[in-house]
Amino acid sequence: MTVSAGLADRVVSGIKDQILAGDLPPGAKLPSESDLVAAYGVSRTVAREAVTRLRAEGLVETFQGRGSFVLAVPAPSPFALESSAIRTQHDVLDMVDFRLGVECEAAALAAAHHDEQSARSIEEALSALATAGPDGAVEADFAFHRAVAAATGNRFYLDLMDSLGPMMIMLPRTRLGDAYSPSDTVHVERVQREHDNIATAILTGDADTARAAMRVHLGSTRRRLRQ
């Protein structure tokens, strides 16, 4: 990064802070180049580059002869995934791959950061999964994975899990044959062992094993889907 780029970053950051704090509300005129030069101790070239960057990010608009004005900050768009958007076998496999990328690290973080309350939630979810009948298997499975996400202490994992909802469990099951149904004893026992291994690693604080156990569980789901 060049010196001028670093100086421009400082100006951009300072103006962004003012915009987000409401000191420069939508419609407000941005300080002139001269004012920016004086406020940040930079050259006119750096001040001009900073305004160009802000314009590229959609934060300000410049009018010839009038100056630059602050635009409304776009409202954040929460992540949401409609189950209706997952239609094909390929979509379901992609969802499992997505979960592999997210939940394996969530399990490791849960092992490193869980507290007494989140540990109890994982144990309760695991117990509920073991006793759930076919009608409640999906909800119980999702509750376990949600408890793991909550145990990370990172709200973004939990927000993502809530956005996906129980359909992240249901959709793969709709593509599996009768041999992998919630009423098949061998399959249920195998899945329960996979969850047991995840929970044990998390509750003993073994992050590497927790990550690996989650990968084994979701990887097994993926292999079953591909058969």
N, C-alpha and C positions, 0 to 999 in steps of 0.2 A: 504494500500500500504506500502511495506517495505521501509526502508531507501535506500537500494541498488536499488530498482525498481525506486524510485523517482530520484536518481542520474542518473540512466540509461536514464530515460525520458529526463533529461536535456541534456545529451550528444546527444541523438537521435534528439532532437529538434534543437540543435546547428548545427549538420551536415546537417539536412534537410534544414535549412535556407541557408547554404552555397551552397547546391545543387540547390535550387530554385533560388538563386541569381546569379548563374552561376560561383561562385567562385570555385566550384568543378564541372566542366562540365563532360558530359558523356565521359568515358574513363580515367578520372583522377584517380590517385591512392589515396585511402583514407589514412589519417594520420595513422601511425603505432600505436600499442597499447601504446608504450612508449610516443609518441607524444600526444595521447589523454589523458593519465594519467597526463601529464604535463599541457596541455591546460585547462583541466576541473577540475583538482585537485581530481581525483577519483582513485580508485584502478584498477588494471589490470582486476579483475573479472568484475567490472562494465563496463569498456571499452569493454571487450569481449561480454558482454550481449547486449550492445548498438549496436555493429556491427551485432550480431545475429538477432536483431530486424529489422535492416535496410535490412538485407538479406531476412528476412521473408516477408517484404513489397515490395520486388522486386526492391529496390533502389540500391543495391550493389551486387556484385558477388565476392566470395572469391576463390582464386586459391592457392592450397597448395604450400607453399614455395615462393609465389610471393606477397601475400597480397590481399587486397580487392580493387575493382575498381567500380567506379560509373557507373551505367547503365543509359540509356536514360529514362527520366521521361515520362511515358505513356501520350499521348495526352488525354485531357478530352473528354468524350463521352457525347454529349448533349442529354438531354432527348428528345425522339421523339416517337410518337405513331402513327403508320400507321392505318388508318381507316379500311383497309382491314383485320387487325388482329382482328377486332370486328365483329364476324360473327353470334353469336347466341343471343337469348333472355337473357341467363345467362351473356354473355359478356356485354350486354347493361346495365343490372342491376348492374353489377360490376362497370361499368363506373360511374353510378349515385352514387353508394356508395363511389367511389373514390372522386367524386366531392363534396359529402357531407363532407368528411373529410377535404377537402381543402377550399372550397368556404365559408363555414360557418365562419371559422376563418378569411378569407379574408374580409368578410363583417364587422366583428367586428373591424379589423384593419383599414379598410377604414373609419369607423365611428370615430375612434380615431385619424387618421392621415391625413384625406383629407384636401386639401387646396382649395383656390378659384377656381383655374383652374380645378382640378379634380372634384370638386363639379359641375361645369358647364358642364363638360363632361358627368357626370352621368345624369344630368337633360336633356341634349340634347339627350342622348341615350334613356332615358325613353320616351321622346316626340316622337322620331323616331319610337320606338316600338309601341306606341299607334296608329300611323297613317300608319304603314306598312301594305301593302296588303299581301295576301297569298304568293306571289312570293318573297317578301322581308322579311318575318317574321323570317326566320332562321338567316339571317345576322343581323337583328335588335336585335334579342334576344342575339346573341353572342356579339354584340357590347356593350350591356348593361353589361353583365357579365365581359367583358374585361375592361370596364370603372371602375367597382368596383375593379378589380384586380389592375389596375393602381393607384387607390386612396389609396391603402395600403402604397404606398411609398417604397414598397419592390419589387425590380426588379425580384425576383425569381417567385413571383406569376404571374407577367405579362409574363415572359418567358414561364412558364408552360401553361398559357392560350393560348398564341400564338402557342405553340407546338400542343395543342389539336385542336385548330381551330374551325370553325363553325360546323364541323362534330360532336362535342360533343353535339350540339343541334339537328342536323339532325338525327343522328342514333336512339335516343329514339323515335322520331316522326315516323320513318319508322315502329316501332313496335306497334304504337297506332292505334286504330280503327278510323272510320270516325267521331265518336262522339268527338274526340279530335283533329280534323284537324284544320289548321289555318283558315278555312272557317266557322267553327262552332262558332256562336256568343257567346253562353254561355261559351264555353271553352276559347275563346279569352278573354272575360271579366274577367274570373276567373284568368287567367294567368297574365293579366294586373294588377289586384288588388294585386297579389302576388309580382310583381315587384314594384308597387307603395309603398307597405309596406316596402320593402327592402330599396328603395331609401329614403323614409321619415326618417327611423331610422338612416341611414348613415348620411344624411344631418343635422340631429338634434344632431349628436354626441352621440347617444345612442348605445353603442357597444353591450350590452347584447340583446337588442331588434333586432338589425341588424342581429346578429348571429341567433337568433330564427326565424326571418322572412325568412332568407335564408334557414334554415332547413325546415321550413314549405313548402317553394316553391319546393325544391328538393325532400322532402319527399312526396309531393303530386304527383310529377312526377313519383316517384318510385311506389307509390300505384296504379297509373293509369296503369303503365306498368305491374303490377302483376295481374290486373283484367282480 
